[in-house]
Amino acid sequence: MHNSLASGRPARTNTLTMSQPELKVLSKLQISAIRAREVLDCRGLPTVQVDVVVDDTFLGRADVPAGRSRGRHEPVELRDGGRRFGGYGVRAGWWTGPPPGGPGNRG
């Protein structure tokens, strides 16, 4: 793993800069649909993959990695238990957040 502080080079940041007209367009976008599914990660363990459709036009997709880090600030994994995938299924955790289209789901 590369340590930018040890090398004397500044750390890279992922800063997104937008103009006022671009921000105005983005503020009008509406989430049209949210679809979640259970998929297998590279180790064969179930994880969640989510599709978000914006304005019935744009699709964004993300997989939620299931890491082995157990630090104090790590999120807690919500697993199904039971027999499926040795208790590691993730179907119970799909919709633990606000309902799709509810408050706070505006782009």
Backbone as a ProteinNet text record, in pm:
[ID]
protein_1_A
[PRIMARY]
MHNSLASGRPARTNTLTMSQPELKVLSKLQISAIRAREVLDCRGLPTVQVDVVVDDTFLGRADVPAGRSRGRHEPVELRDGGRRFGGYGVRAGWWTGPPPGGPGNRG
[TERTIARY]
84.6	0	88.3	55.4	135.9	97.2	194.4	170.9	222.2	132.4	172.7	248.1	221.2	291.5	438	463.7	600.8	681.6	616.5	688.2	711.3	647.1	662.5	572.1	494.3	400.5	264.7	192.4	59.5	-36.6	-127.8	-228.1	-325.6	-372.6	-471.4	-608.9	-685.7	-823.2	-918.8	-1038	-1142.2	-1242.3	-1202.4	-1288	-1355.6	-1486.7	-1563.9	-1602.8	-1560.8	-1591.1	-1693.9	-1801.3	-1906.8	-1939.1	-1981.1	-2022.2	-2165	-2206.8	-2342.5	-2449.4	-2435.9	-2536.9	-2545.5	-2430.1	-2431.6	-2501.1	-2474.2	-2539.3	-2689.2	-2731.9	-2874.7	-2945.3	-2881.5	-2938.1	-2946.3	-2837.9	-2836	-2940.8	-2969.3	-3065.4	-3208.1	-3233.6	-3368.2	-3388.5	-3284.1	-3296.3	-3379.1	-3455.9	-3540.3	-3502.8	-3497.3	-3475.1	-3603.8	-3595.7	-3712.3	-3732.5	-3622.9	-3633.8	-3505.9	-3522.1	-3409.7	-3435.8	-3339.6	-3353.6	-3231.7	-3255.1	-3145.3	-3154.2	-3038	-3034.1	-2916.7	-2924.9	-2815.5	-2725.8	-2596	-2498.4	-2384	-2300.2	-2184	-2059.6	-1980.7	-1857.2	-1746.2	-1625.5	-1514.8	-1477	-1518	-1489.5	-1605.7	-1712.7	-1829.5	-1925.3	-1907.8	-1998.9	-2104.6	-2227.3	-2332.8	-2305.5	-2339.9	-2334.4	-2449.2	-2471.3	-2582.8	-2533.1	-2608.4	-2584.3	-2710.5	-2692.8	-2806.3	-2798.7	-2912.2	-2927.5	-3012.5	-2970.2	-3048.9	-3073.8	-3201.2	-3239.3	-3283.1	-3226.9	-3255.4	-3326	-3440	-3519.9	-3552.6	-3571.9	-3603.7	-3503.1	-3382	-3282.5	-3146.6	-3098.6	-2961.3	-2960.7	-2867.6	-2854.6	-2720.2	-2724.5	-2602.7	-2608.4	-2496.4	-2493.5	-2376	-2400.3	-2293	-2307.9	-2194.2	-2189.2	-2135.9	-2187.9	-2143.2	-2039.6	-1914	-1812.7	-1830.7	-1806.7	-1812.5	-1669.6	-1614.3	-1475.3	-1458.4	-1336.1	-1304.4	-1252.9	-1249.4	-1204.6	-1306.3	-1258.5	-1347.8	-1316.6	-1282.3	-1250.4	-1373.2	-1349.2	-1455.9	-1552.9	-1507.7	-1592.2	-1648.9	-1631	-1680.2	-1831.4	-1901.8	-2045.8	-2068.8	-2183.3	-2218.7	-2289.9	-2246.3	-2312	-2440.3	-2545.4	-2671.8	-2687.9	-2672.5	-2681.3	-2810.2	-2857.3	-2985.5	-2982.2	-2873	-2871.5	-2938.8	-2963.5	-3030.5	-2936.4	-2992.6	-2915	-2857.9	-2923.1	-2874.9	-2734.4	-2643.8	-2506.1	-2442.8	-2476.9	-2418.5	-2453.6	-2568.9	-2611.5	-2563.8	-2486.8	-2429.9	-2517.1	-2638.8	-2726.2	-2751.9	-2792.1	-2811.3	-2950.6	-3043.7	-3177.2	-3245.3	-3219.4	-3283.8	-3237.8	-3120.3	-3065.1	-3094.5	-3173.3	-3197.6	-3262.6	-3367.7	-3444.3	-3449.6	-3335.6	-3334.5	-3328.1	-3311.2	-3304.6	-3442.9	-3447.2	-3575.7	-3637.1	-3768.9	-3833.2	-3798.3	-3788.5	-3758.1	-3860.1	-3813	-3902.6	-3946.1	-3901	-3939.6	-3856.8	-3876.1	-3799.3	-3649.9	-3573.3	-3429.6	-3378	-3465.3	-3422.8	-3425.5	-3404.7	-3399.5	-3254.1	-3221	-3083.4	-3018.4
-118.4	0	123.5	221	341.3	443.7	495.8	598	730.6	821.1	947.1	1037	1024.3	1108.2	1066.3	937.3	888.3	925.1	932.6	962.7	1111.8	1195.3	1339.1	1400.3	1317.9	1369.1	1393.8	1493.3	1518.2	1403.9	1378.7	1275.2	1319.3	1225.3	1256.1	1265.9	1360	1373.8	1354.9	1311.8	1293.1	1406.8	1525	1642.4	1667.6	1682	1709.8	1857	1931.2	2073.3	2094.4	2167.1	2193.7	2341.4	2385.7	2524.5	2540.7	2663.5	2691.1	2636.1	2652	2594.7	2442.2	2376.3	2230.1	2190.4	2261.4	2231.8	2252.9	2355.1	2383	2267.9	2213.5	2099.3	1977.7	1950.3	1834.2	1843.1	1963.3	1978.3	1945.9	1939.6	1909.8	1761.7	1682.1	1540	1467.9	1369.9	1291.6	1144.6	1075.7	931.3	865.1	787.1	719.7	582.1	512.9	376.4	337.8	253.2	193.4	44	-32.2	-177.6	-238.6	-329.6	-396.7	-546.1	-609	-753.9	-809.9	-936.7	-1007	-1066.5	-1036.8	-1091.2	-1151.7	-1229.7	-1288.8	-1206	-1179.4	-1104	-1197.2	-1146.8	-1225.1	-1344.4	-1344.1	-1458	-1556.1	-1526.5	-1613.4	-1584.3	-1470.6	-1431.6	-1336	-1348.1	-1257.6	-1113.2	-1021.2	-879.3	-812	-685.5	-612.9	-534.1	-539.3	-455.8	-372.2	-243.2	-151.4	-74.8	-67	18.5	138	256.7	378.2	439.2	458.2	519.4	662.9	757.2	899	951.6	1017	1076.2	976.1	851.5	744.7	738.6	790.2	798.6	745.1	786.1	754.8	642.3	549	435.8	442.4	431	418.2	284.3	215.7	83.4	77.7	19	4.2	-128.3	-189.6	-308.2	-264.5	-325.4	-294.3	-398.3	-358.3	-457.3	-505.6	-632.1	-691.5	-713.4	-616.5	-624.7	-702.5	-727.8	-799.9	-706.5	-576.7	-480.6	-474.4	-467.5	-464.2	-346.2	-233.4	-113.9	-56.9	34.4	95.4	175.3	230.7	315.6	242.9	113.7	36.7	17.9	14.8	-14	-159.2	-184	-318.8	-389.2	-509.6	-587.3	-647	-642.3	-703	-828.4	-943.8	-1072.8	-1142.4	-1233.2	-1300.8	-1405.5	-1477.5	-1594	-1709.7	-1817.3	-1930.8	-2014.3	-2091	-2186.8	-2131	-2032.8	-1979.4	-1923	-1965	-1916.1	-1920.5	-2020.5	-2035	-1920.2	-1859	-1746.9	-1611.4	-1608.5	-1483.1	-1410.9	-1458.1	-1390.5	-1246.3	-1162.4	-1019.3	-968.7	-1057.5	-1011.9	-926	-947.7	-869.7	-724.4	-696.2	-561.3	-473.1	-520	-440.8	-307.3	-304.1	-180.7	-137.5	-118.8	-70.7	82.3	147.6	292.8	350.5	478.1	539.4	474.9	474.5	412.9	486.3	413.3	480	589.4	702.5	812.7	893.2	853.6	924.8	1051.5	1117.2	1238.9	1210.4	1301.7	1286.4	1210.7	1165.2	1090.6	1175.4	1300.6	1390.2	1416.3	1417	1431.2	1554.6
0	0	0	-80.4	-96.3	9.7	80.1	180.8	126.5	92.4	30.2	127.5	257.4	353.5	364	361.7	371.4	247	133	9.3	-10.3	69.8	55.8	-49.1	-120.1	-221.1	-155.9	-202.5	-144.4	-176.5	-84.4	-105.9	-213.8	-294.8	-398.3	-334.8	-381.1	-332.8	-449.2	-418.3	-519.7	-507.1	-543.2	-533.4	-667.3	-663.2	-783.1	-781	-881.1	-889.9	-1000.4	-967.6	-1065.5	-1069	-1184.8	-1200.3	-1148.2	-1127.9	-1080.9	-1176.6	-1310	-1399.5	-1387.1	-1369.8	-1354.3	-1225.6	-1118.1	-990.7	-998.9	-1073.7	-1089	-1160.6	-1263.8	-1336.5	-1244.9	-1172.2	-1083.3	-973.4	-924.7	-815.6	-859.1	-989.5	-1038.6	-1070.7	-1060.1	-1091.7	-985.9	-1030.5	-940.6	-951.8	-839.5	-841.7	-888.2	-996	-1052.2	-992.9	-966	-914.2	-841.6	-741.8	-671.3	-669.6	-720.5	-723.3	-655.8	-562.7	-494.6	-520.4	-522.2	-541.8	-464.4	-437.8	-372.7	-480.1	-474.6	-569.1	-488.2	-555	-488.5	-517.9	-416	-436.4	-484.8	-495.9	-550.6	-463.3	-336.3	-248.1	-241.2	-317.4	-315.6	-201.7	-134.6	-26.3	-80.7	-31.5	-76.7	-34.6	-121.7	-91.3	-166.4	-143.2	-203.9	-324.4	-432.7	-550.6	-570.9	-592.5	-603.6	-734.6	-803.9	-921.6	-882.1	-920.7	-899.2	-1035.7	-1070.4	-1196.9	-1168.2	-1244	-1224.8	-1348.5	-1327.1	-1435.3	-1545.6	-1509.7	-1606.4	-1720.7	-1699.7	-1806.4	-1766.4	-1652.1	-1611.1	-1508.6	-1526.9	-1435.6	-1364.9	-1232.3	-1152.7	-1080.6	-1071.9	-1008.4	-911.9	-795	-696.7	-624	-596.3	-511.5	-375.4	-272.4	-137.2	-97.5	-82.9	-47.9	95.2	115.5	248.7	294.8	365.1	407.9	536	569.1	691.7	800	773.1	871.7	984.7	1105.5	1221.1	1312.3	1252.1	1329.9	1399	1487.9	1567.8	1481.7	1369.1	1285.4	1164	1157.3	1043.6	1054.3	940.2	945.4	986.7	1042.9	1086	971.3	939.8	834.9	889.9	810	846.4	762.3	825.1	756.7	797.5	709.3	730.9	841.2	853.9	942.3	869	935	872.3	787.1	694.1	614.9	485.1	426.2	298.1	314.2	231.5	230.6	369.9	446.1	579.8	672.8	652	735.4	687.2	578.3	529	426	398.6	303.1	344.7	248.8	277.7	240.1	219.9	179	284.6	410.9	517.6	517.6	464.1	470.1	351.4	256.8	136	163.3	240.1	257.8	402.5	462.8	600.2	605.5	491.3	484.8	454.8	415.9	383.9	260.6	248.6	132.8	4	-108.9	-236.6	-266.7	-310.4	-345.7	-224.5	-106.6	15.1	34.5	146.7	174.9	173.3	120.2	116.5	-5	-93.1	-209.3	-336.2	-320.3	-435.5	-471.4	-600.8	-648	-615.8
[MASK]
+++++++++++++++++++++++++++++++++++++++++++++++++++++++++++++++++++++++++++++++++++++++++++++++++++++++++++

